[in-house]
Amino acid sequence: MCYVFLLNVFYKTNILSLTYFNQERKFKPDMQIESKLPNIGTTIFTTMSALAREHNAINLSQGFPDYDCSPKLREAAVHYINNGFNQYAPMAGTIQLRERVAEIISMCYGTNYHPDSEITITAGATQAIYTAIAAFVKAGDEVIVFEPAYDCYVPAIEVHGGKTIYSQLNAVDFSIDWEDVRKKISPRTKAILVNSPHNPSGATISKKDVLELEKIVSGTNILVISDEVYEHMVFDGEKHLSVAESKILKNQSILVSSFGKTVHTTGWKIGYVAAPKEIMTEFRKVHQFLVFVVNHPLQLALADFLSDQKNYSELKDFYQSKRDLFLKLTAASRLIPFKTSGTYFQLMSYKNISEEGDADLAIRLTVEKKLATIPLSVFYSRKTDNKLLRFCFAKKDETLEKAAEIICSL
């Protein structure tokens, strides 16, 4: 508001000089801008969270917790801020955090990445994915993306002149159709972008999926970009399958993950990538000019906090209990839950309640019922509407209880 006020004052008091400037310089205030992303607007997450705030609705739309991170983590952050670690970190990230990432990967997946040359700390997973695409995708290159897909993938491909080749996940269990993938491989295929645990469905890849992906990329120059930000949230006794565990995939993959999901600090925007040295060299060429460095004291705090294995190994139990509570609380509703094997999202069908489009229903629920969700159609390029809504259960128990009351009343 202050900025707008000052602009108004400026224009009113300097109208003559501005007119002179426009005449002399032939300034064209209505300059025509050719958008590189003409079909992209504000993300659905921003839109629904803003709508939730406007209508004081319970926000189960955007994927962030409504509880704080550990006091120990906050104390560590304050410690490093108060002890002078407030200038630039090394471009690739502090060595303490890179070593911690290498340790976690080794412990979880039984493989090693060199912290000096094969791990880079990023400003969140979205920046990591964007940087990976920027480093390798050129005009005319094709990238295979599985739909429904998280919304940052396609814009990053298109803004660099690449072409997105869509492969549809099964509408019931969101499994991958590998025959369809094979048909879509071409000499122009630069990368395959995989996401497991999968946002928005909560599905996870199987050992068979890993084998199929190995067969497709083995002996090719196809890069695998593996979005694994929910790697520590896999339920029901299952194990997360990372590209890092496959000798074939590891050698031609960029593993992307996020500390924000693991330690409940989405606002810190810190993630990491792991990749072989040759791939990481190219990644860092772009990374250094895109963000250069990431928040210094918070990196050190994360390195300290994650030295305790429990702070990531027990996350799956924490979120499974959240999922189970949400399902129990909504069991009497007319919504039909889909299986959630990972992440902190739950898909639910509303076909027994309404014939409305999912976006229309999501807006109406926010405005009238005070409950914000995400319509699944926004994760499809053609806005495929299967009457599904996505709910985030990374919330306090009391929040889930209040949300469930609304859901059961529908």
Protein Blocks (a to p, Z undefined) as FASTA:
>chain_A
ZZmmmmmmmmmmmmmmmmmmmmmnopafkbccddfblmbccdfklmmmmmmmmnopacfk
bgcdfbdcdfklmmmmmmmmmnopabccdfkbpfklmmmmmmmmmmmnopacdfklmccc
debjklmmmmmmmmmmcghiacdddddddfklmmmmmmnopacddddddfklopacfklm
mmmgcfklmbdcddddddfklpacdfklmmmmmmmmgopabdcdddfklmmmcgehiacd
dfklpmklmmmcccdddfklmnopaknopadddddfklmmmmmmmmmmmnopacfklmmm
mmmmmmpmklmmmmmmmmmmmmmmmmmmmmmpmbdcdddfedjbdcddfklmbccdfklm
mmmmmmmnopacddfklmpfklpaehiacddfbbcfklmmmmmmmmmmZZ
